[in-house]
Amino acid sequence: MTVARTICLGFLAVITVGTLLLMMPFSTASGNWNDPIVALFTSTSAVCVTGLSVVDPGTYFSFWGQFFILLLVQIGGLGYMTTTTFLILLIGRKFDLRDKIAIQQALDRPGMSGSNQVIRSIIATTLIFELTGVFLLLPAFVPTYGLDQGLWLAIFHSINSWNNAGFSLFKDNLIGYQTSALVVFTVSGLIIFGGIGYQVILEMYFWLRDRIQKKTKNQIFSLDFKVATSTTLILLFIGTIAFLAIEFRNPETFGGMNLRDKFLLAWFQSVTPRTAGFNTIDIGKMTTAGLFITIALMFIGASPGGTGGGIKTTTLRVLTSCTQSILQGKEEVLLYERKIAISLILKAVGVLVGSVATVILSTVLISLTDPKLDFIQILFEVVSAFATVGLSTGITATVSTAAKLVLIATMYIGRVGVLLLMSAILGDPRPTRIHYPEENLLVG
């Protein structure tokens, strides 16, 4: 039982428990036993913080069903190992070496020291941002739905936003609040900070603290911080401009809005593929160009250490830096005057190849099970599932049972990670002292 297998089986165990809970009569609004496929799909989507749903969570599930979905989203967002470690801290048990190695791999940390402090920081950061989101969303929901329902709506959407899941209790998701600056910026802010990674947030906090206390010592930001923040800002800017330009005259999305509201829609549409499934427009009515840009942003996803999915911003930067080095005739890859190790380059290539292979295989399988669907709709749904986004063109509930099972598997692979899953299947690699001679190969 390797660490990779522990993490993968842990997610499966949580999904199984969630499926059983969502199948119970008290979890459905009708009071009847739930369809096993619906329960399994919803549980997987929640644990994998995706947000894809084959039913309307606001009307199909009872309060307890919605509560279980929220609990699964919280566990999935924190990660199986983080949640387990937090429970270990609560009961007062000390970490052994295996626990520290598992935390290191689950959080993709460079070292094993300070694991308990890291977990406490993650939990505290999560609570602070989620509670802030609740208080900011209360003025938007309470006047319409009353204190009790408004509070529940604020809690549900705040936790889903921070964990980059897209479950909403409104039938039209957040389309009813598409012109509300309070809702748009609160939800988008939670999505961005939730997906950018805990380490980046902590570095940001220490930098602000030093500035407020007027300390003369200059903080040196890590390479992770520089890459994650710069790439996120670039993608948000490019996405906003692209959606504004492409959908500007589309009467089904942006066309009937004034300029201020168009900017709000473009901004939110640029944020939500990173990777939360909330939407303020009807995704199915976007232009083909708009859908393809959304697919690209979903595939890239968020940053390591956050609650989002995708191949991650750091993977994108490593690969683009490799391309830049080749074009400049360099034999090493540099990022912010730092040399990137060959092992990281190989890992980035492995993530990209594994991710592309998963998307292609899932797209082919659904094309065979549901041949009447348009290719762009299938590709959009598969990338949304793999990158744990949750956006949909509206076909999730109508696809066949076989296609739903494919999407379930795709969500699971996207959440645990392609490399981690392969490591769990194949086992830990064995070290070798054998070295082979080099030989040139024509490439490109």
Helices and strands as residue ranges (DSSP letters): H 3-23, G 25-27, H 36-47, H 57-60, H 63-78, H 80-90, H 97-107, H 115-162, G 175-177, H 181-196, H 198-212, H 223-247, H 259-271, G 283-285, H 288-300, H 313-327, E 334-335, E 338-339, H 342-369, H 375-386, H 401-416, H 418-426
